[in-house]
């Protein structure tokens, strides 16, 4: 065995390389190249799957598995409600599974995507039914996907399915950043078993918003402000809550002390407001009303401004004074419970000096808690990622929290899913 001279390092022992496949003599060079390209192209799905598997860690794969299993559970629920709650008391055929998702606000999104905001020829009434209350992001994506998927309901469900997968992966990463290993899958578990999780599967805006907002927050935590601003702009185009996210990003930028802040990135933080401004300008051009979106909210959902104590009193009376049917009363009770959870969450964030997240939750609570009564507060909890990350961190310190959540809160997910897919939703 040869010894390397002093002062030099021995040459590494390289493994023998496989010889290149020889070209047969009777095959031309051009045809051989075509055969080689065809052989390689046959294996690109396997190579792509391998690369994706390398990028997704064990926790990510567990999160996606949990996500798919809960989606299957919701579809089973929709299938069963089609049989139990059929089209009539004497029906012998169940309602179709897709019809279980073709109801409530979905009709507004489909109509906007298909005919626009101000179409009256295809409306049941002679005037638009307050569709201006819905931001255009989701209908635009729905319109684009409909070019490939002919069925509108299927297209909407596919958007929510794909967006939800992105959202849970981002939520798991956010939870790991704030609470360490083990928090990611727990945060996703709490979200997917929350009472209003059915709205993440339906053709609604929640999944698409989270698929943009959570990666935006993750990008901000990593100091990638232009990317965070672009994603937050997409979130604003989807829901007005994107403006609350933009305010939280601005607070996070100003409070950054770990080298993540560069002042040349500051102008990017104005980008998330652009979709809201463009939508406002569009509505004004069509209606002459700069506040057309807000006025549609007031007409359709009674969201005129009221002091927070009046909103609480009105919701409390609707929940317990017996003036509404039991279904509506139960939903008003859920509104009250969700508002209490939000206020407690805001107090905890302020106590722990997590100012940027407190800005997001505080603005959300102000918008939800200053209407005539509370509307869609339980649905809004899906968008409160500090809640799910906080529950995950708490459950790691107190194991009983997870068991209590699974036993006391998770069953409500089935109740709400049955109410939504059966057509008995009252909120």
Secondary structure, DSSP 8 states (H G I E B T S, - for coil): -----TTS----------------TTS-HHHHHHHHHHHHHHTHHHHHHHHHHHHS-HHHHHHHHHHHHHHHHHHHHHHHHHHHS-SSTT--S---TGGGTS-TTHHHHHHHHHH-SS--TTSSSSS--SGGGS-HHHHHHHHHHHTT---HHHHHHHHHHHHHHHHHHHHHHHHHHHH-TTHHHHHHHHHHTSTTTHHHHSSSSHHHHHHHHHHHHHHHHTT-HHHHHHHHHHHHHH-THHHHHHHHHHHHHHH--SS---GGGGGGGGTTHHHHHHHHHHHHHHHS-TTHHHHHHHHHH------HHHHHHHHHHHHHSS-S-HHHHHHHHHHHHHHHHHHHHHHHHHHTT-HHHHHHHHHHHHHHSSSSS--SHHHHGGG-HHHHHHHHHHHHH-THHHHHIIIIITHHHHHHHHHHHTT----
